[in-house]
């Protein structure tokens, strides 16, 4: 479970790659640790990892001294990825990294601007005279500003971050990395159009760089500039002017399909959105089918170690992040389609006169002839015909059956993902499968460490007890299994009947809303509380909760967007007020100004 932790002025999901001691180390143990790593560094002087690892286990002036020794050579050399190297340190509890890094960077900037050197060792790092009096090269102050901008952005100080990156760009406007940093800062602030401008400026400075090309494409798709993004993405095609040039689907470009599908969804082009998700799913199915051709090849041409590694990759192929993203997006879309089917265009021939019907048939015939001629032309030019470009065939399939296929794969290969069981419940509850719903909830209870009032679990338990169970017709054996299994969801061992489940469900709503709203640190808690009340058909209270919710700048932007979307869909009368609160917390976010 990745709880939100406060980093400066912003709450972020806790990282799993931040090392920390099992217990706080004493000063003597910290000295022993430092000495041990120093000896290792002497034996391996080119290892950067041995210089960075001690930072996870030190505190106070020892941490400050070691961090100061680590940062100065990197800033002097100009390492663009420096912030990525030190970012996990912010998540070490009690390290004081936010204040320490801010103080060191402020000291470096002040001294570099005034004297051209890093200056004496600051008091946060134990104090001491400057090790060298030589003037630093201009690159030192440039990368100090860049690191200060990334630090300020990470702790939620957007204005200060833009100020620092502005100084760096005024100093060296031709440095590509600065435009990338600016684009990320603006993206985190919700200013998607300005972020796109920064990424596009970076791309135009080096058109041969694939990373900049991909970053610009993603920024374009976040702004729903699909045609421009496709042209940019195909810039590295082998023969860009040839009609036979490879398209992004043939290249199995999963990140492209993910971003493009979500762009289609924002534009409410549901069929095309589903088509992109299924493209990614099909890629992974092809990976699994193609593996059989490689078994004999790997044994003949590779080492046994490589063959075992190949088998392990295949064992976890369906747990890859791109497959999970595509499957989750498709399942959510199918569930939404089941809840609100698309309206079909009804023919208006009944209201037409004979002359109007004749004219309509002529227009339809001309359109078919034009389409056939276009297809014939594309065939001569060597262009591949796209099958079902609008996703009409996918929309015609039963949504819950298609969603169930993906849910089964996720439950087998992504069993440790909380969202797997949330989606499994959403699908099975609509299918009326009570025992499958109970199984999903019990597995979810285990993943959230037996926290019955977890925001992911509490609304589903309320829905299960107050909506799914009362409507279900249970046979004797099914009911006995259900009653013996679902007790832990309500803090009981076993239950006596359906009426007790309903009674405990109402009690669960009261307890869950009180527990979730006791200390609100994320908009997802407000959404969970509203969903609990909605399951109990207490919509007036849910609307009041939405209207009175508190929004602070430390809350994640993505969660605030989800809150505005939920309130806009369920309670339009208070949506404007909630959106204005979010706009005050994130004044640059375009989604709240629309």
Protein Blocks (a to p, Z undefined) as FASTA:
>chain_A
ZZdddehjaccdddfkbccdfbdcdfklmmmmmmmmmmmmmmmmmbmklmmmmmmmgghj
llmmmmmmmmmmmmmnopaklmmmmmmmmmpghklmmmmmmmmmmmmmmmmmmnopnbja
dfknopaadfbfcdcdfklmmmmmmmmmmmmmmnopaklmmmmmmmmmmmmmmbmklmmm
mmmmmmmnopamlmmmmmmmmmmmomkbmklmmmmmmmmmmnopaklmmmmmmmmgfblm
bckbccfklnopaklmmmmmmmmmmnopaklmmmmmmmmmmmmmmmmmmmmmmmmmmmmm
mcfklmmmmmmmmmmmmmpfklmmmmmmmmmmmmmmmmmccdddddfklmpcfklmmmmm
mmmmmmmmmmmmmmmmmmmnopacdehklommmmmpcfklmmmmmmmmmmmmmmmbmklm
mmmmmmmmmnopaklmmmmmmmmmmmnoopakbfklmmmmmmmmmmmmmmpccdfklmmm
mmmmmmmmnopabdfbfklmmmmmmmmmmmmmmmmmmpccbfklmmmmmmmmmmnopakl
mmmmmmmpccdfkbcfklmmmmmmmmmmmmmmlmmmmmmmmmmmmmmlmklmZZ
